[in-house]
């Protein structure tokens, strides 16, 4: 059973589903299945079999047991599905895939790789359920599988992404996206808006909020005095107003106020050098002004494509939503409809996302 959001382990030498459990201190983490037509179930199944996951947490998939069972089939896994109507029924042992079964997919109509409102609706319900579990302290964190924004909107849920759903359903006003991989941490001032709109949103108040969130996140991860590098918006960070004034009027004043609060923030730093400095260890976190400014350098480090085979040999990186009352991490890639149902999806990002969620849970505790 599960008590107070903490996992339990078996007492004694038996191995049946009625075994009693004692608290082993590892956090229970909800892993949403994502869009049923994508690779979410597959990478969740593969991640749950990884010792890097089993050693740090007790994961429960929030999804549809039929879809998870099919992922087990086409990946050749030896795991078995344990369908749960309540998270307290989970059995944490090797070879068991605990699934909080919402039973909301008509499997006879599911087509892998196809956008559909039914899949979008199901994906939203997994997210909503996981958020409710976290707010009720029944799980310590939520890790999200990939969703398809078109399917989500066809189902009537008009959000631009996971981040906005979490902010809305938790009543959070000040939040930000952080990408993490290979020692790089990038937090964004703006994300899913047009580039023209992003420029208008780079204001002192918002930049300061994001610097504070970046500092808090780094401290939760165990960095006692984080070094925060803040990007400029314009080429050469504006070159003292020659190429734009946002650095002088908005970004610079936000950095000064952050420093007055005891935050070790520097900038504005020209974007073309900030991320190389961050990767080299000069900064613990980089603050990017808009979506692609932060995503491109992170994914250049995290994604590797083999030119000979045309296959991705690495798809790593984790997406974290900062500022929420709960912990939320996510894979840093999409539904990969072209790979769905084939058993070839790379679970690397999911393993990282679950591991980082467990690290955040330990930091908050």
C-alpha positions in Angstrom: 0.0 0.0 0.0 0.9 3.7 -0.1 0.9 6.0 2.9 1.4 9.8 2.8 2.7 9.7 -0.7 5.7 7.5 0.3 6.4 4.1 -1.3 6.6 0.9 0.6 8.6 -2.3 0.3 7.7 -5.9 1.0 8.3 -7.4 4.5 9.2 -11.0 4.5 10.1 -13.5 1.8 6.9 -14.0 -0.1 6.1 -12.4 -3.5 2.4 -12.3 -4.0 0.2 -9.3 -4.4 -1.0 -9.4 -0.9 2.5 -8.8 0.6 2.7 -6.3 3.4 5.0 -3.3 2.9 7.1 -1.0 5.1 8.0 2.6 4.2 11.3 2.7 2.3 11.4 6.5 2.0 11.5 6.7 -1.8 9.1 9.1 -3.4 6.0 8.0 -5.3 6.0 9.7 -8.7 3.1 9.9 -11.1 4.1 9.4 -14.8 1.5 10.6 -17.2 1.2 8.4 -20.4 0.9 11.4 -22.7 -1.0 11.1 -26.0 -2.1 7.4 -26.4 -1.3 7.6 -30.2 2.4 8.6 -29.5 5.4 7.0 -27.8 4.5 8.0 -24.3 3.4 4.5 -23.1 6.4 2.9 -24.7 9.0 5.2 -23.1 7.3 4.9 -19.8 7.4 1.1 -19.9 11.1 1.2 -20.9 12.0 3.8 -18.2 10.3 1.8 -15.4 12.6 -1.1 -16.2 15.7 1.0 -15.8 17.6 0.7 -12.5 18.3 4.4 -12.6 14.6 4.9 -12.1 13.9 2.0 -9.7 16.7 3.0 -7.4 15.4 6.6 -6.8 11.6 6.4 -6.8 8.4 4.4 -7.0 6.7 5.3 -10.3 3.0 4.9 -11.2 1.9 5.4 -14.8 -1.3 7.5 -15.0 -2.9 6.4 -18.2 -4.8 3.5 -19.9 -3.8 0.0 -18.9 -4.7 -1.4 -22.4 -2.3 1.0 -24.1 0.5 0.2 -21.6 -0.1 -3.5 -22.1 0.3 -3.1 -25.8 3.5 -1.1 -25.3 4.8 -4.0 -23.2 3.9 -6.4 -26.1 5.5 -4.6 -28.9 8.7 -3.7 -26.9 9.1 -7.3 -25.9 9.1 -6.5 -22.2 8.5 -9.2 -19.7 6.7 -6.8 -17.3 3.1 -7.2 -16.4 0.5 -4.5 -16.0 -1.0 -4.0 -12.5 -4.2 -2.0 -13.2 -5.1 0.3 -10.3 -8.3 2.1 -9.5 -6.5 3.9 -6.6 -2.9 4.6 -6.2 -2.8 2.9 -2.8 -3.1 -0.4 -4.7 0.3 -0.1 -6.3 2.8 -3.0 -5.9 6.4 -1.8 -6.1 8.5 -4.7 -7.3 10.5 -5.6 -10.4 8.6 -6.6 -13.4 5.4 -4.8 -12.4 4.1 -1.7 -14.3 1.7 0.0 -12.0 -1.0 1.8 -14.0 -3.6 4.1 -12.5 -6.1 3.1 -15.1 -8.5 5.8 -16.3 -9.8 3.3 -18.9 -10.5 6.2 -21.3 -9.1 4.9 -24.6 -11.3 2.9 -27.1 -8.4 0.6 -28.1 -10.3 -0.7 -31.1 -10.2 2.8 -32.6 -6.7 3.8 -31.6 -4.3 4.4 -34.5 -0.7 5.0 -33.5 0.7 8.1 -35.2 -2.7 9.7 -35.9 -3.9 13.0 -34.4 -7.3 12.6 -32.8 -9.5 14.5 -30.4 -10.1 11.3 -28.4 -6.4 10.9 -27.8 -6.1 14.6 -26.9 -9.0 14.3 -24.4 -7.4 11.2 -22.8 -4.0 12.9 -22.5 -5.5 15.9 -20.8 -7.3 13.6 -18.3 -4.0 12.0 -17.4 -2.5 15.4 -16.7 -5.4 16.6 -14.6 -5.5 13.4 -12.5 -1.8 13.5 -11.8 -2.0 17.2 -10.8 -4.8 16.3 -8.4 -2.7 13.5 -6.9 0.2 15.8 -6.3 -1.9 18.6 -4.8 -3.4 16.0 -2.5 0.1 14.9 -1.5 -0.5 11.4 -2.7 2.5 11.6 -5.0 5.7 13.7 -4.5 6.0 14.7 -8.2 4.5 14.5 -11.7 6.5 13.5 -14.8 4.7 14.1 -18.0 4.9 12.1 -21.2 4.6 13.9 -24.6 1.3 15.4 -25.7 0.2 16.6 -29.2 -1.0 20.2 -29.1 -3.2 19.8 -32.1 -5.0 16.8 -30.6 -5.3 18.6 -27.3 -7.0 21.6 -29.0 -9.2 19.4 -31.1 -10.5 17.9 -27.8 -11.4 21.4 -26.7 -8.5 22.1 -24.4 -7.0 25.3 -25.7 -3.6 25.4 -24.1 -0.3 26.0 -25.9 1.4 23.3 -23.9 1.9 21.4 -20.6 3.4 24.3 -18.8 0.2 26.4 -19.2 -2.0 23.5 -18.2 -0.1 23.0 -14.9 -0.1 26.8 -14.2 -3.9 27.0 -14.8 -4.9 23.9 -12.9 -2.7 24.8 -9.9 -3.6 28.5 -9.9 0.0 29.6 -10.5 0.7 33.1 -11.8 4.5 33.3 -11.8 6.1 30.3 -13.4 8.8 29.5 -16.0 10.1 26.7 -18.1 13.6 25.3 -17.3 15.4 22.8 -19.6 18.1 20.6 -18.1 20.7 18.3 -19.6 24.5 17.5 -19.2 25.1 20.2 -16.6 23.2 22.9 -18.6 20.1 24.6 -17.1 18.2 27.1 -19.1 15.2 29.1 -17.8 12.9 31.0 -20.2 11.4 34.5 -19.7 8.9 33.8 -22.5 8.0 30.5 -24.3 5.0 29.7 -26.5 4.3 33.1 -28.1 5.4 34.7 -31.4 8.8 36.2 -31.6 7.3 39.7 -32.0 5.2 39.2 -28.9 8.1 37.8 -26.9 10.0 41.0 -27.4 7.1 43.0 -26.0 7.0 40.6 -22.9 10.6 41.2 -21.9 9.9 43.5 -19.0 11.8 44.1 -15.8 9.2 42.6 -13.5 9.1 39.3 -15.5 12.8 39.0 -15.9 13.2 39.5 -12.1 10.6 36.8 -11.4 12.5 34.3 -13.7 15.9 35.1 -12.1 14.4 34.4 -8.7 12.8 31.1 -9.9 16.1 30.1 -11.5 18.0 30.8 -8.2 15.4 28.9 -6.1 15.5 25.8 -8.4 19.3 25.6 -8.4 19.3 25.8 -4.6 16.7 23.0 -4.4 19.1 20.9 -6.5 21.8 21.5 -3.9 23.7 24.5 -5.3 24.3 26.8 -2.3 25.1 30.0 -4.2 24.0 29.6 -7.8 25.6 31.7 -10.5 22.9 33.0 -12.8 23.9 34.2 -16.3 21.2 36.4 -17.9 21.0 36.7 -21.7 20.4 39.9 -23.6 17.5 40.1 -26.1 19.4 41.7 -28.9 22.6 40.9 -30.8 25.6 41.7 -28.7 23.2 42.3 -25.8 22.2 45.6 -27.4 25.7 47.0 -27.7 24.9 49.9 -25.2 21.7 50.7 -27.0 23.0 50.6 -30.6 21.0 47.5 -31.5 18.1 47.9 -29.0 17.3 49.3 -25.6 15.7 46.4 -23.8 19.0 45.5 -22.1 19.3 49.1 -20.7 15.7 49.6 -19.8 14.4 46.2 -18.7 16.9 43.4 -18.4 19.8 45.3 -16.7 17.6 46.9 -14.0 16.1 43.4 -13.2 19.6 42.0 -12.7 20.5 44.9 -10.5 17.5 44.3 -8.3 18.2 40.6 -8.1 21.7 41.3 -7.0 20.3 43.6 -4.3 18.3 40.6 -3.0 21.5 38.6 -2.7 21.1 36.6 -6.0 24.4 36.1 -7.8 23.1 37.2 -11.2 25.3 38.6 -14.1 24.4 40.2 -17.4 23.0 41.1 -19.8 25.4 38.7 -21.6 25.5 38.4 -25.4 23.4 35.3 -26.2 26.0 34.0 -28.6 28.4 33.4 -25.7 26.2 32.9 -22.7 25.3 29.2 -23.4 28.9 28.2 -24.2 29.9 29.7 -20.8 27.1 27.9 -19.1 28.1 24.6 -20.6 31.6 25.3 -19.6 30.6 25.7 -16.0 30.9 29.5 -15.6 27.2 29.7 -14.8 24.9 27.2 -13.1 21.8 28.5 -14.8 21.3 30.6 -18.0 18.2 32.8 -18.3 17.0 33.0 -21.9 14.6 35.7 -23.1 12.5 33.7 -25.6 11.8 30.1 -26.6 14.3 29.4 -29.4 17.1 31.4 -27.7 17.1 28.8 -25.0 15.9 25.7 -26.8 18.4 25.7 -29.7 21.6 25.5 -27.6 20.1 23.0 -25.2 18.9 20.7 -27.9 22.1 21.1 -29.9 23.8 19.6 -26.8 21.1 17.0 -26.1 20.0 15.6 -29.5 22.4 13.7 -31.8 21.4 12.6 -35.3 23.4 9.9 -37.1 23.7 11.1 -40.7 24.4 7.6 -42.1 21.3 6.0 -40.7 19.1 9.0 -40.3 18.3 7.9 -36.7 18.6 9.9 -33.5 21.3 8.3 -31.4 20.5 10.6 -28.4 17.3 12.3 -27.4 18.0 13.6 -23.9 17.0 16.6 -21.8 14.3 17.4 -19.2 11.7 20.1 -19.1 10.9 21.5 -15.6 8.1 23.9 -14.7 9.3 26.3 -12.0 7.1 28.2 -9.6 4.4 25.5 -9.2 3.2 24.3 -5.7 4.1 20.8 -7.0 7.1 19.3 -8.8 6.7 18.7 -12.5 9.3 17.5 -14.9 8.8 16.3 -18.5 10.6 14.7 -21.5 12.0 17.3 -23.8 10.6 16.0 -27.0 7.3 15.4 -28.7 5.0 12.5 -29.4 7.2 11.1 -32.3 4.2 9.9 -34.2 6.5 8.4 -36.9 7.9 6.0 -34.3 4.7 5.2 -32.4 3.8 1.6 -32.0 7.1 0.3 -33.4 9.1 -0.3 -30.2 12.1 1.8 -31.3 11.5 5.0 -29.2 14.4 6.2 -27.1 13.5 6.4 -23.3 16.6 8.4 -22.4 14.7 11.7 -21.7 12.0 10.0 -19.7 14.6 8.3 -17.5 16.2 11.6 -16.9 12.9 13.3 -16.2 11.9 10.8 -13.6 15.4 10.9 -12.0 15.4 14.7 -11.8 11.9 14.7 -10.3 13.2 12.4 -7.6 16.1 14.8 -7.0 13.7 17.8 -6.7 11.6 15.8 -4.3 14.6 15.0 -2.1 15.6 18.7 -2.2 12.2 19.9 -1.1 12.0 17.4 1.6 
